[in-house]
Amino acid sequence: MWGTYAVVSAPPKVENHPTDSQSVVEFVKKRLQFEPDERQMEVLRSGAKRGILNCTRQWGKSTIAAALAVHRAFTERGCTVLVASPSARQSGETVKKAEVLLDRAGIRTRKDGINEISLLLPNGSRIVGLPGAEAKVRGFSAVSLLLIDEAAYVEDSMYKALRPMLAVSDGDLWLMSTPFSKRGFFYEAWEYGGPDWLRVSVKATECPRIGAAFLEKERRDLGAAWFQQEYMAEFIENGSEVFARDLVERAISDDVEPLWV
């Protein structure tokens, strides 16, 4: 039964649910009735605090994001999970998938009374979908899990506005996207983020739900560069740069002293 309708703002307390890596997979399979493939299980089992998922279109990254969101919200009382993306519509799609998974598990939800795109669980935890404008996302704190879907298309200013929301809670962060050019925080974190990030790359040829005949037709119709980006998870120059990123990086040397200090 629902009691007083309120958002819990106290520090999250872990309920009596196992949260080891294997139990996450079992929770998703049994409670959420979702059967992940091997690469999806790799993400679910990782337990990473900082993760980057660089994957083909139609692999199921939004579904995995929804599963991670539901598991965190269900197992931590009063926590906040944020879903960010380039637009409110895209965030809403991921939150809707979370709602479907929660419904399968028999967990009733409501809106949180504050945010239009939101799910409030009986334990006071909530999953909130954010708009795409940096100025409209500020105000959240002590976020337990931040999921940024289609991260390659999210502005750097948005990313920088979201990161401090993890500070007090030492929350977890996942970036999920198909690549888009060699620019922006998604590319920088993937290429230069260092050992703090778990990196998982999934090509269309590794996805059991995408057929080889379909991919061959896409390669012919879309052209090599677009196919490599959309289906093979490769960072491709989009042609808008004055100089290619690789050329600029090769021109930089620590052995040359600057003219001005």
C-alpha positions as CSV (number, residue, x, y, z in Angstrom):
1,M,0.0,0.0,0.0
2,W,1.1,3.5,-0.7
3,G,1.4,5.8,2.3
4,T,2.2,9.5,2.3
5,Y,3.2,10.6,-1.2
6,A,6.6,12.2,-0.8
7,V,10.1,12.0,-2.3
8,V,12.6,10.7,0.2
9,S,15.6,13.0,0.4
10,A,17.5,11.3,3.2
11,P,20.8,9.4,2.3
12,P,19.8,6.1,0.6
13,K,19.7,3.0,2.7
14,V,20.4,-0.3,1.1
15,E,17.5,-2.7,1.5
16,N,17.9,-6.4,2.1
17,H,18.5,-7.3,-1.5
18,P,21.8,-8.8,-2.7
19,T,23.7,-6.5,-5.0
20,D,26.7,-8.5,-6.2
21,S,27.3,-8.7,-9.9
22,Q,25.7,-12.1,-10.4
23,S,22.6,-11.1,-8.4
24,V,22.1,-8.2,-10.8
25,V,21.8,-10.6,-13.7
26,E,19.5,-12.9,-11.8
27,F,17.3,-9.9,-10.8
28,V,17.0,-8.9,-14.5
29,K,16.3,-12.4,-15.7
30,K,13.9,-13.5,-13.0
31,R,12.3,-10.4,-11.6
32,L,12.3,-8.2,-14.8
33,Q,11.7,-11.2,-17.2
34,F,14.4,-9.9,-19.5
35,E,17.0,-12.3,-21.0
36,P,20.2,-10.4,-21.7
37,D,22.7,-11.6,-24.3
38,E,26.4,-12.2,-23.4
39,R,27.5,-8.7,-24.0
40,Q,24.6,-7.2,-22.0
41,M,25.4,-9.5,-19.1
42,E,29.0,-8.2,-19.3
43,V,27.6,-4.7,-18.6
44,L,25.2,-5.9,-15.8
45,R,27.9,-7.9,-14.1
46,S,30.6,-5.2,-14.2
47,G,29.6,-3.3,-11.1
48,A,31.6,-0.3,-12.7
49,K,31.4,3.1,-11.1
50,R,32.4,4.7,-14.4
51,G,31.4,2.9,-17.6
52,I,31.3,3.7,-21.3
53,L,29.2,1.6,-23.7
54,N,30.1,2.3,-27.3
55,C,27.8,0.2,-29.4
56,T,26.0,-0.4,-32.6
57,R,22.5,0.9,-33.3
58,Q,19.7,-1.4,-32.1
59,W,21.8,-3.3,-29.7
60,G,19.6,-2.5,-26.7
61,K,21.6,0.1,-24.9
62,S,18.4,1.9,-23.7
63,T,17.0,-1.4,-22.4
64,I,20.2,-2.1,-20.5
65,A,20.1,1.5,-19.1
66,A,16.5,0.9,-18.0
67,A,17.5,-2.4,-16.3
68,L,20.4,-0.7,-14.4
69,A,18.0,2.1,-13.4
70,V,15.4,-0.3,-12.1
71,H,17.8,-2.5,-10.2
72,R,19.4,0.5,-8.5
73,A,16.0,2.1,-7.6
74,F,14.6,-1.1,-6.3
75,T,17.6,-2.1,-4.1
76,E,18.4,1.4,-2.6
77,R,15.7,3.0,-0.6
78,G,15.1,6.7,-1.3
79,C,17.8,7.0,-4.1
80,T,17.7,9.1,-7.2
81,V,18.5,7.7,-10.7
82,L,18.8,10.2,-13.5
83,V,18.5,9.5,-17.2
84,A,19.9,12.1,-19.5
85,S,19.9,12.3,-23.3
86,P,19.9,14.9,-26.1
87,S,16.1,15.5,-25.6
88,A,13.2,15.0,-23.2
89,R,11.6,12.6,-25.7
90,Q,14.7,10.3,-25.7
91,S,15.0,10.4,-22.0
92,G,11.3,9.6,-21.8
93,E,11.7,6.5,-24.0
94,T,14.3,5.0,-21.6
95,V,12.1,5.8,-18.5
96,K,9.2,4.2,-20.3
97,K,11.2,1.0,-20.7
98,A,12.0,1.2,-17.0
99,E,8.3,1.5,-16.3
100,V,7.6,-1.6,-18.4
101,L,10.2,-3.6,-16.5
102,L,8.9,-2.5,-13.2
103,D,5.4,-3.5,-14.3
104,R,6.7,-6.9,-15.1
105,A,8.1,-7.2,-11.6
106,G,4.8,-6.2,-10.1
107,I,6.2,-2.9,-8.7
108,R,3.7,0.0,-8.7
109,T,5.0,3.4,-9.6
110,R,3.7,7.0,-9.8
111,K,5.2,10.3,-10.9
112,D,7.2,12.0,-8.3
113,G,5.0,15.1,-8.2
114,I,7.9,17.3,-9.3
115,N,9.2,16.1,-12.7
116,E,7.1,15.4,-15.7
117,I,9.2,12.3,-16.8
118,S,9.6,10.4,-13.5
119,L,8.8,7.1,-11.7
120,L,8.4,7.0,-7.9
121,L,8.7,3.6,-6.3
122,P,7.0,2.5,-3.1
123,N,10.4,2.6,-1.3
124,G,10.8,6.3,-2.1
125,S,13.4,5.8,-4.9
126,R,12.8,7.6,-8.2
127,I,13.9,7.4,-11.8
128,V,13.8,10.8,-13.5
129,G,14.2,11.6,-17.2
130,L,15.8,14.9,-18.0
131,P,15.3,17.4,-20.8
132,G,18.1,18.1,-23.2
133,A,18.8,21.7,-22.1
134,E,21.6,22.3,-19.6
135,A,19.8,25.2,-17.9
136,K,16.9,22.9,-17.0
137,V,18.6,20.0,-15.4
138,R,20.3,21.8,-12.4
139,G,19.0,21.2,-8.9
140,F,19.4,17.5,-8.3
141,S,21.8,16.3,-5.7
142,A,23.1,13.1,-4.1
143,V,22.4,11.1,-7.3
144,S,23.0,7.4,-6.9
145,L,23.2,6.6,-10.7
146,L,23.5,8.8,-13.7
147,L,22.8,7.3,-17.1
148,I,23.6,9.4,-20.2
149,D,22.0,7.8,-23.3
150,E,23.1,8.8,-26.8
151,A,26.0,10.5,-25.1
152,A,27.8,11.4,-28.3
153,Y,25.0,13.8,-29.1
154,V,24.8,15.4,-25.7
155,E,26.4,18.8,-25.4
156,D,29.6,19.1,-23.3
157,S,27.9,21.9,-21.2
158,M,25.1,19.4,-20.2
159,Y,27.7,16.8,-19.2
160,K,29.6,19.3,-17.1
161,A,26.3,20.4,-15.4
162,L,25.4,16.8,-14.5
163,R,28.7,15.5,-13.1
164,P,28.6,17.5,-9.8
165,M,25.3,15.8,-8.9
166,L,27.3,12.6,-8.1
167,A,29.7,14.4,-5.7
168,V,28.0,13.9,-2.3
169,S,26.7,10.4,-3.0
170,D,29.9,9.2,-4.9
171,G,27.3,8.0,-7.4
172,D,27.9,5.8,-10.5
173,L,28.0,7.1,-14.1
174,W,27.4,5.3,-17.4
175,L,27.8,6.9,-20.8
176,M,26.0,5.0,-23.6
177,S,26.0,5.8,-27.3
178,T,26.7,5.0,-30.9
179,P,29.8,7.2,-31.7
180,F,29.5,10.5,-33.6
181,S,32.7,12.0,-34.8
182,K,36.0,12.5,-32.9
183,R,34.8,15.2,-30.6
184,G,33.0,15.8,-27.4
185,F,33.1,14.3,-23.9
186,F,32.0,10.8,-25.1
187,Y,34.9,10.5,-27.5
188,E,37.4,12.1,-25.0
189,A,36.4,9.8,-22.2
190,W,36.5,6.7,-24.5
191,E,39.9,7.6,-26.0
192,Y,41.7,9.4,-23.1
193,G,39.6,8.8,-20.0
194,G,42.2,6.5,-18.5
195,P,41.8,3.5,-16.2
196,D,38.8,5.0,-14.2
197,W,36.5,4.0,-17.0
198,L,35.3,0.5,-18.0
199,R,35.0,0.5,-21.8
200,V,32.7,-1.9,-23.6
201,S,32.4,-1.8,-27.4
202,V,29.7,-3.8,-29.3
203,K,29.6,-4.1,-33.0
204,A,26.6,-5.1,-35.0
205,T,28.3,-8.3,-36.1
206,E,28.4,-9.2,-32.4
207,C,24.7,-8.7,-31.9
208,P,22.6,-11.9,-32.3
209,R,19.5,-9.9,-33.2
210,I,21.0,-8.3,-36.3
211,G,21.3,-10.4,-39.4
212,A,24.3,-10.6,-41.7
213,A,22.2,-10.0,-44.8
214,F,20.7,-6.9,-43.4
215,L,24.1,-5.5,-42.5
216,E,25.5,-6.2,-45.9
217,K,22.6,-4.2,-47.5
218,E,23.1,-1.4,-45.0
219,R,26.8,-1.2,-45.9
220,R,26.1,-1.0,-49.6
221,D,23.3,1.6,-49.2
222,L,24.8,3.8,-46.5
223,G,28.4,3.8,-47.6
224,A,31.5,2.7,-45.7
225,A,32.0,5.7,-43.4
226,W,28.4,5.8,-42.1
227,F,28.2,2.1,-41.8
228,Q,31.4,2.0,-39.7
229,Q,30.0,4.6,-37.4
230,E,26.4,3.4,-37.0
231,Y,27.0,-0.4,-37.0
232,M,30.7,-1.0,-36.2
233,A,31.0,1.5,-33.3
234,E,33.9,3.4,-34.9
235,F,34.7,7.1,-34.4
236,I,34.7,8.6,-37.9
237,E,35.5,12.2,-38.8
238,N,32.3,13.9,-40.0
239,G,34.0,16.3,-42.4
240,S,33.3,19.5,-40.4
241,E,36.8,19.8,-39.0
242,V,39.4,22.1,-40.5
243,F,42.1,19.6,-39.7
244,A,41.6,15.9,-39.0
245,R,41.7,15.0,-35.3
246,D,44.5,12.4,-35.9
247,L,46.6,14.9,-37.7
248,V,46.3,17.5,-34.9
249,E,47.2,14.9,-32.3
250,R,50.3,13.8,-34.2
251,A,51.4,17.4,-34.4
252,I,51.4,17.8,-30.6
253,S,54.7,17.0,-28.9
254,D,55.8,17.4,-25.3
255,D,59.4,17.7,-26.5
256,V,58.9,21.2,-27.9
257,E,59.1,24.1,-25.5
258,P,56.3,26.7,-25.9
259,L,57.2,30.2,-27.2
260,W,55.3,31.8,-24.3
261,V,54.9,30.6,-20.8
